């Protein structure tokens, strides 16, 4: 007696099609068992899609952080009569400190975003760290900091799926 690979019903020898489900008995590929074969996962959904979203938002936030973190001190030096460092909401003192911190946080945010697909916990921690320190840095980092915090949340969320 032969057994149908799709539904598990016993078939008599020499039967080409299963009398229960109509499956081809000569079919050699596919899983053996009951019920329909498992469906492949759609690309871009679930954990992989969230990790890719974390990667995109994190890279964007890191790039904005590098640009804005470097732009505010540059404008302060370029136009000292029109723009003062205190306009940007930080009390770090010298603009060079903000420049260095902004660029370093932006680069670390980009690195964390690149790691989001491979090492979600490390990426989430790095993105959260950069986002929170960015908020402490001042107004120039509000949008990049928010983007990095969102990317960190997406990276942590993708690790649970």
N, C-alpha and C positions, 0 to 999 in steps of 0.2 A: 504494500500500500504506500502511495506517495502522499505527502503532506503539502498543502498549498503554502508557499512562502509568504503570502500576504495576509491571509486570514486564518490559517492554521487548520482548515477543514481537511479531513482525510479524503483522498480521491482514489479511485480505482486505477490500477496500472494501465498505461496507454492513453489516459485521458490527457488531452492537450490543454484544455481550459478548465479552470476551477468551476464547479457547478454553483458554488456559493457567491463568489465575487467576480468571476470571469477573468481572473488573472491568468497569464500565459504560464503554463507549467514548465516550459522549456527555458523560461527566464532564469538566468544564473546570477545576474547582478542584483544588488539591492539587499537590504537587511532581512535576515530571517526572523520572523516573529509575528506578532499579531498587530493588526491595525496598519494605518498608513505609515510609510517611511517618514522619518523626521525631516522637517523642512529646514533648508539652510537659513542661517541668520541673514537678515537684510543688512547690507553695508550701510554704515552711517547711522545706525540706530543703537539705542541702549548705551552701554558703557563706552564703546568706541566713539560714538557720536559726541558724547559729553566730553571725552578726553580731547577730541579734535576741537570742540568749541572752546575748551579751556586753553588749548594751545593758541588758537586764533585771538581770543580776547587778551590773553597774557602777552603775546607778542605785540599786539597793538598798544596795550597799556605801557609796556616797557619802552617802546619806541617813543610814545608821547612823553614818557617820563624823562628820557634822555634829551629830547628836544626842549621840553619846557624847563627841565632842571638846568639846562645849559643856557637857555634863552634869557631867563630873568637876570642872572648875574651879568651876562653879556650886555643886555640893554642898560643895566645900571652903570656899567663902565663906559658904555658908548654915549649915553645921554645922562650924565650925572645931575644936570640941572632940572631935567624933566621927570626922571624916574628915580625914586629912591628905593632901596632894598626893603624898607619898612612897609612899602605898599603891598608887598607880597605876603604879609602876614607871618613872617618868621622872625624870631629874635636870635638868630644864630650869630649875629654880629657881621662878620665879613662875608661878602657874596661868594668868595672862593670856596668857603665851607659848603654853602648850598649847592654850588656847581658840582663839587666832588661827590657829595652825597646823592644829588639827583642823578648824576650819570651812573654812579655805582648801583643805585637802586634800580635804575632802568635796565642796566645790563643784567643784573641778577634776576629781574623780572622776566627778561627774554630767555635766560637760561632755564628758569623754572618752567616757563611755558613750553620750551622745547622738550623738557623732561616729562611733560604731562601725559604723553602717550605711553611711556615706558615705566616710569616710577611715579605713580600717582600720589602717594603719600608724601614723598620728598618734594615733589612739585607743588602740591597744595600748601605745605608748610612754607616753602620759599616764597610762593606768591602771596600768601597771607602776611608773612613778615614784611615783604616789600610794600604791600599796600598799607599796612598799619603805620610803618615808619614814614611812608609818604604823607599820610594824613598829619603826622606830627610835624613834618617838614614845613608845611604851610599851604597857602592857597594855590600855588603853582602846581601842587601835586594832588589836588582834589579829584580831578577826572582820572589821571593815571592810577591813583591809589584805589579809586572805586573799581576801575577795570581790573586791576590786579587782585583785589578782594573777590570780585565776581569769578575771575578765572580760578582762584584758589578753591572757591566753593564748588565750581564745576569739576575741578580735579579730584577733590575729596568725594563728591557725589558719584563720579564715574568709577571710583574704586569699590563702591558697594554693590554695583550691579554684577 
